[in-house]
Amino acid sequence: MTGCIARPEVFQHRLMEEPPPASATRRTRERYEQLVREAKALCASCPLFTDCLYSAVAEHDVSGFVAGTTAAQRRSIRNLLDVEVQADDFDQLAGARGTRRPVSHEEVLRLRTQYPNDSLESLAMRLGCSLSTVKRHLRRARRGQSPAAKTPRPRPEVSAVLDAFDTVVEQHQGRRGGTRVA
């Protein structure tokens, strides 16, 4: 059993979502430091540490304390590695469609091809975006203009993530003291 499963009260504590501000009481800051020490010790002994760290850095933008790191440390690791991770869209994963959400050029064209007899208003409703967004993408397609597709950045090697972890965590500990995880 992993530490985060065995001790959810540590990892799911409200203080672990985001470090307390400098204006927080001394007691709050001490409690946070205690929780971080406990979480780091649990992460250091976890057999899934490497997989968890890699996933939290290179695959999913998660919040809270994960794999011996804070959200700020994971952002620093991503910056070192030039990794970009999109936040998970839980509404989309659940099948919910909000209004006025951004849509991709390809998605508009795909739906137009799939539903050629639908009105543009119907396509906008299907896409959960505005009518003007649909019109703008269809105009671009008629002109032969397609937004520049972003070339996905390659995912970093596990060893690079671990090296960046060492760099970021050592920098952080150099300022605040502490023990190294993993």
Secondary structure, DSSP 8 states (H G I E B T S, - for coil): --HHHH-HHHHTSGGGTS---TTS-HHHHHHHHHHHHHHHHHHHT-TTHHHHHHIIIII----S-BTTB-HHHHHHHHHHHT-------HHHHTT---SS----HHHHHHHHHH-TTS-HHHHHHHHTS-HHHHHHHHHHHHTT-------------HHHHHHHHHHHHHHHHHHH------
